[in-house]
Amino acid sequence: MASHTATRILTDDGSATGVEFLDVESFCFDEDGRPEIEVVTASEHMVEAETVIFAIGQTPISRAL
């Protein structure tokens, strides 16, 4: 399965209608820890959506209350 990177949120009259993605050719981090993403040219595609939730990270942080 190919990896993807989101490029923009699509909207109509202020409401989300989808998310545009590009296919990822390669992904790595430079020596400063910044991501370097190489995308596939002309690989734009859209996933329709009414709600978009931004999630940063790959695992939840468990906090004691």
Sequence and secondary structure as in RCSB ss.txt:
>XXXX:A:sequence
MASHTATRILTDDGSATGVEFLDVESFCFDEDGRPEIEVVTASEHMVEAETVIFAIGQTPISRAL
>XXXX:A:secstr
  EEEEEEEEEETTEEEEEEEEEEEEEEE TTS EEEEE TT  EEEE S      SSS      
